[in-house]
Structures are given as C-alpha cells and as structure tokens.
Amino acid sequence: MVFHDLPDQGEREFDRSLRPSTFTEFVGQPQVLDNLRIAITAARERDEPLDHVLLCGPPGLGKTTLAHLIAQGMGADIVLTSGPALGAPKDLAGTLTRLQRNQVLFIDEIHRLPKTLEEYLYSAMEDHAIDVVLDPGPSGRSVRLGVQPFTLVGATTREGLLTAAFRSRFGIVERLEPYPSKDIELILMRAAKRLHVVIEDAAAAICAERSRGTPRMGLRILRRVRDLAQIQQKPTIDATVAQEGLQRLRIDHLGLEEVDRRLLRALVQRNDATGLKTLAAMIDEAEDTLEEVLEPHLIRCGLLARTPRGRVATPRTFEHLGLEMPKTRPGELPFA
C-alpha cells in the first residue's frame, strides 16, 4: 500500500468523518490556531469578512480542515474548488458571482491555478468586482460584474510557485509544520473513539511514530490496523496488532514505505549526485511526487541531501538499508 497516491472516495469520506468540528478539537499547530482565532474574532466584531488566508505546507497536515473551521468560525458557508478544476475564466467568474456576503471560497492546490485566472482574482479580492470579456478580439467588449465581499482561503504545497503579486494579496499567511508524534498519538486516540474502536496507548504510539508527522497518514494506518484487529477478532488494537499491521504495510520504524526505500536504493546504486528527472525515471514516479511528498520526509530523517549537483545519499542511508558505505573516489564530493 502506497500512501502518497491520491485518496479514493472511501478514504476521503473516512478522513472527513474524523475531522475536528471546532478549533478546540483541532490538535497541533498551536501558533497557527491562535493567529486564526484572533483574526476571526476581530473580523466578526467589526462585522467584516476575514482577510484572505493562504495556508502552506506539505500534504495531509490539515489545510482543508482549517478552511472548514475558518468558515465555521465566521458563521459562513464554504464553497470548495481547486486550482486544476478552474480551467477557464468563465469557471471562476461563475463561482465568484454566486458567492454571498462573507462566504468562504476555498481553492485547494491554488498554485496550479492558471496565471490568467490569478488576474481575475486580483480585482475580486481587492475591488470586489471582475471584468468579463464578452467578445474576444480587437473590438471585444467587457462588462464589470460586482462580487460580494468574501474570504479566499488558498491551500498550497508549493508556495514558491505563486507569483509575488498574488501572494501579497493574502492578508494572512500561515505555514503548517509536520506534527510531533505526541500530537499524532492524541489524534489517533480521538479518532479511535469516533470509530468505536479501542486502541491501547502503546499501539497508538507505534502508529504515530511511523506517520511521518502527518495526521492523514496516521489515520490511514489506523484504518488498516483496525481491519486487522477485526479479522483477528481482537477487541482492542494492541501493540502486537499495530506492529503486525505496519509490517504488512511495509512501513518501517522511520515511517518509510517501499517507494521510499526504492528511491534510497537508486541513489546508492548510482553512488553519485543524481538529478530529479533521472531519479524519477529510475523509480518510475512523477517528479512532483518525489519533490513534494517523498523528499521532505527523507531530508528530515537525514537520509537524503540536496546539493548543487543533485540528490545524494547520506551515511545514514547506508546504515538504514544495512549496506556498507563505499569510499569516496578521488575527485568526487564526499557524501553529505
């Protein structure tokens, strides 16, 4: 099982059912929560829409959940869409003109929004109006349509792909960080209660340690070990069930899956700095998946380093794979 694939419909429903419904239920990211609470409270006291919000960070840290909590905190409905879904100006124009006052528009993967649509958003975000072209061409006509004051919440895993002009229009920019194991453990304990499953503290700790600091992955691990406990007719998820479940999923003590180990073995095999395109071809994965999903955790674990010449394995990589590190040949850069 590979967790970096897009979740299917059943998994999305599962994740949605376990989302916190209030800020007090949200575990982790204390500084982000505190800043959002202050901004929401102040906006409601002034009876104004909340400033536009940009949420940045790796996948699975709760950006969509925070968007829902922002809408709930403002006492407003939320309209959901994504950057890839808005392919033409008419798509965005229809969405914007249907918004009601103080509503929240959530755009996931906002870095994938076409640049032409960013310009539509500029005027909507600042002037509460958009210019729609009726007749394209030299003699084209345009009409200016009003947009109700609203709050745009954008989520991105690639903040650097947003233009400076677009990023500067967000009054609130918050960056989510991977969660410590203790927070993941608490999330799993609360999720187990909602699922009417008993999980022992030791089992929750084992699952949390291997969740890569990501609640989404932790919840998926919980789902699989719950299945195993059910099949084995065990009333609780204990440490033995958790260990067996993780072994079946081939998730090791650092949270690495088979695709991660395949990437590391490819680097070891090359025994040299490797470019992103070459590495993606070697393990048959998309470049975006490597850069956005796999590499951040490997870098945090000290198993991979980025250099001007490319990606290199580190001494800890050889130790983790149980391999002997080769001696550096004359003229080569030593391993990071």
Sequence and secondary structure as in RCSB ss.txt:
>XXXX:A:sequence
MVFHDLPDQGEREFDRSLRPSTFTEFVGQPQVLDNLRIAITAARERDEPLDHVLLCGPPGLGKTTLAHLIAQGMG
ADIVLTSGPALGAPKDLAGTLTRLQRNQVLFIDEIHRLPKTLEEYLYSAMEDHAIDVVLDPGPSGRSVRLGVQPF
TLVGATTREGLLTAAFRSRFGIVERLEPYPSKDIELILMRAAKRLHVVIEDAAAAICAERSRGTPRMGLRILRRV
RDLAQIQQKPTIDATVAQEGLQRLRIDHLGLEEVDRRLLRALVQRNDATGLKTLAAMIDEAEDTLEEVLEPHLIR
CGLLARTPRGRVATPRTFEHLGLEMPKTRPGELPFA
>XXXX:A:secstr
  TTS   HHHHHHHHHTS SSGGG  S HHHHHHHHHHHHHHHHHT     EEEE STTSSHHHHHHHHHHHTT
  EEEEETTT  SHHHHHHHHHT  TT EEEEETGGGS HHHHHHHHHHHHHSEEEEESS STT  EEEEE    
EEEEEES GGGS HHHHTT SEEEE     HHHHHHHHHHHHHHTT EE HHHHHHHHHTSTT HHHHHHHHHHH
HHHHHHTT SEE HHHHHHHHHHHT  TTS  HHHHHHHHHHHHHTS B HHHHHHHHT  HHHIIIIIHHHHHH
TTSEEEETTEEEE HHHHHHHT       TTS    
